[in-house]
Amino acid sequence: MSKVILLICFVFLNATNLLGQCEQCKMFDDDKSDFCYTNEQFDNYCAQFGENTETFKFRGDGKIKSIPMGRVEDFDYLKTIATNKKLKISKWEFLFILEGLKVWEVEKRKFGYEYEESGLGIKIISEGDGELPKSGEKVEVHYTGYLEDGTKFDSSLDRGKTFSFPLGQKRVIAGWDEGVSKLKKGSVAWLRIPPDLGYGSRGAGGGQIPPNATLIFRIEVLK
């Protein structure tokens, strides 16, 4: 096993998330970032993330570096970052960057929504070229549901089977009926559903969804 693989395994086994608001992180030239990550175990490190950027800014030991954006689940991405000679990232910087990316995966789902009067948030990832579905029409979707802390509680993709329901007939939670009605066929979007449009004070899923939980769904309207 290579040193890079050993390093990545070490990171996954030993990383600890300690999130700060990073008000003291003033080493960057601008404040245009959507989210700033710090970790009290690394006093001199800071990373700033933007929702629609291909890179993020990292500072370690006084130097600012621009790091390509990627996913912690992508081993090839992690290997590329760890072995990039131009970036010259140490094992401790790599540990910090990995933790920052893991937290950003959760935090980025909180930005960029347009809110309806009901409190439902909708963020279009890609808009389809089909028509808006009509009330009573059978709609077929793929979806993944998360709690606000990033915990995944359900996914049609994991089962390899789409989900169908008649729109506007209260066969699903109110946030779904309202949100999907505003998505053209072929669209992919995030829905941020407040508790009163979700499962409210009762929760659901045998404890998977706690009472008064805000739910975040990634939905693809297939037909």
C-alpha positions in Angstrom: 0.0 0.0 0.0 1.4 3.4 -1.0 2.2 6.2 1.5 -0.7 8.2 -0.1 -3.2 5.4 0.6 -1.9 5.0 4.1 -2.2 8.7 4.7 -5.8 8.8 3.4 -6.7 5.8 5.6 -5.2 7.6 8.6 -7.3 10.7 7.8 -10.5 8.8 7.6 -9.9 7.0 10.9 -8.7 10.0 12.9 -10.5 13.1 11.7 -12.7 15.0 14.0 -15.1 17.8 13.0 -14.9 20.9 15.2 -16.7 23.6 13.3 -16.2 27.3 13.9 -17.9 30.4 12.4 -14.4 31.7 11.5 -15.1 35.4 12.4 -11.4 35.7 13.1 -10.5 34.3 9.7 -9.5 37.6 8.0 -6.5 36.4 6.1 -8.3 36.4 2.8 -8.7 39.5 0.6 -12.5 39.3 0.4 -15.5 38.0 2.3 -17.4 36.7 -0.7 -17.3 33.1 0.5 -20.5 31.3 1.5 -18.9 29.3 4.3 -15.8 29.5 6.3 -14.3 26.4 8.1 -11.9 26.3 11.0 -10.9 23.6 13.4 -9.6 24.3 16.9 -7.0 21.6 16.5 -5.4 23.6 13.7 -5.3 27.2 15.0 -3.5 28.6 11.9 -5.6 26.9 9.3 -8.8 28.2 7.6 -10.7 27.3 4.4 -13.4 29.4 2.6 -16.0 27.8 0.3 -18.3 29.2 -2.3 -21.4 27.5 -3.7 -20.7 28.0 -7.4 -16.9 27.8 -7.4 -14.5 25.2 -8.8 -11.9 25.9 -6.2 -11.8 26.9 -2.5 -9.3 29.0 -0.6 -7.1 27.4 2.1 -4.6 29.0 4.4 -2.0 27.1 6.3 1.0 28.5 8.1 0.6 31.9 6.5 0.3 30.8 2.8 -3.0 31.0 0.8 -3.6 28.2 -1.6 -6.3 27.6 -4.2 -7.5 24.0 -4.0 -9.6 22.3 -6.7 -13.1 21.4 -5.4 -13.9 17.7 -5.1 -15.7 15.1 -3.1 -14.2 13.2 -0.2 -15.8 10.0 -1.6 -13.6 10.3 -4.7 -10.3 8.5 -3.9 -8.7 9.7 -7.2 -9.5 13.3 -6.2 -8.0 12.8 -2.7 -4.9 11.2 -4.2 -4.5 14.0 -6.7 -4.7 16.6 -3.9 -2.3 14.8 -1.6 0.4 14.3 -4.3 0.1 17.7 -6.1 3.6 19.0 -6.0 2.6 22.6 -6.8 0.2 22.7 -3.8 2.8 21.1 -1.5 0.2 20.0 1.0 1.5 18.5 4.2 -0.3 15.6 5.9 -1.8 17.9 8.5 -3.0 20.3 5.9 -4.5 17.4 4.0 -6.3 16.3 7.2 -7.7 19.7 7.7 -8.8 20.1 4.0 -10.6 16.7 4.1 -12.5 17.7 7.2 -13.4 21.0 5.7 -14.7 19.3 2.5 -16.8 16.9 4.6 -18.4 19.8 6.5 -19.0 21.8 3.3 -20.8 18.9 1.8 -23.5 19.5 4.5 -23.3 23.3 4.6 -23.6 23.9 0.9 -27.1 22.4 0.9 -28.2 25.5 2.9 -27.4 28.1 0.3 -29.0 29.3 -2.9 -32.7 28.6 -2.3 -35.7 30.7 -3.4 -38.4 30.5 -0.8 -42.2 30.2 -1.3 -44.7 31.9 1.0 -45.2 28.5 2.6 -41.6 28.4 3.7 -40.6 25.8 1.1 -37.1 26.4 -0.3 -36.4 25.4 -3.9 -32.9 25.4 -5.6 -32.8 24.4 -9.2 -29.7 22.4 -10.2 -30.8 21.9 -13.8 -34.1 22.8 -15.4 -35.8 20.3 -17.6 -37.4 21.1 -21.0 -40.7 19.3 -20.2 -44.0 20.7 -18.9 -44.9 21.4 -15.3 -46.8 18.4 -13.9 -50.5 18.8 -13.3 -52.5 18.0 -10.1 -53.6 14.4 -10.2 -51.0 13.4 -12.7 -48.7 10.5 -11.9 -45.2 11.8 -11.4 -42.1 9.6 -11.4 -39.0 10.7 -9.6 -35.6 9.7 -8.2 -34.8 11.3 -4.8 -32.4 11.3 -1.8 -33.4 12.7 1.5 -31.2 14.3 4.2 -31.5 15.8 7.6 -29.9 19.2 8.1 -26.8 17.6 9.7 -26.2 15.7 6.4 -27.6 12.4 7.6 -29.1 10.5 4.7 -32.3 8.7 5.7 -33.7 7.5 2.4 -32.9 7.2 -1.3 -34.6 5.7 -4.3 -31.2 5.6 -6.0 -29.9 3.3 -3.3 -32.8 0.9 -4.0 -32.3 1.2 -7.8 -36.0 1.9 -8.2 -37.9 5.1 -9.0 -40.8 6.4 -6.9 -44.2 7.4 -8.4 -47.1 9.2 -6.8 -50.2 11.2 -7.9 -49.4 14.9 -7.6 -51.5 17.0 -5.3 -53.4 14.2 -3.7 -51.7 14.2 -0.3 -50.1 10.9 -0.9 -46.7 12.4 0.0 -45.7 15.2 2.4 -47.0 18.7 1.6 -43.5 19.9 0.7 -43.2 17.3 -2.0 -46.7 18.1 -3.5 -45.8 21.8 -3.6 -42.2 21.5 -4.6 -42.6 19.0 -7.4 -45.5 21.0 -8.8 -43.0 23.7 -9.6 -40.5 21.5 -11.3 -40.6 20.9 -15.0 -40.2 17.4 -16.2 -36.5 16.6 -16.5 -35.5 19.0 -13.8 -33.1 18.3 -10.9 -33.6 20.4 -7.8 -33.1 20.6 -4.1 -36.1 21.0 -1.8 -35.7 22.4 1.7 -38.8 21.4 3.5 -39.7 23.0 6.9 -41.3 20.7 9.6 -44.9 21.9 9.0 -44.6 20.8 5.3 -42.8 17.6 6.3 -43.5 15.2 9.2 -44.0 17.9 11.9 -43.9 17.0 15.5 -44.5 13.3 14.9 -41.3 12.5 13.0 -41.1 9.4 10.8 -39.2 6.4 9.8 -39.0 4.7 13.1 -36.9 7.5 14.5 -34.8 8.2 11.4 -36.6 11.5 11.0 -36.9 13.2 14.4 -39.8 15.5 15.4 -39.8 19.0 14.0 -37.0 18.1 11.5 -36.2 20.3 8.4 -35.7 18.0 5.5 -33.6 18.4 2.4 -34.3 16.4 -0.7 -32.5 16.1 -4.0 -35.2 15.3 -6.5 -35.0 14.5 -10.2 -38.4 14.6 -12.0 -38.2 11.9 -14.6 -41.8 11.9 -16.1 
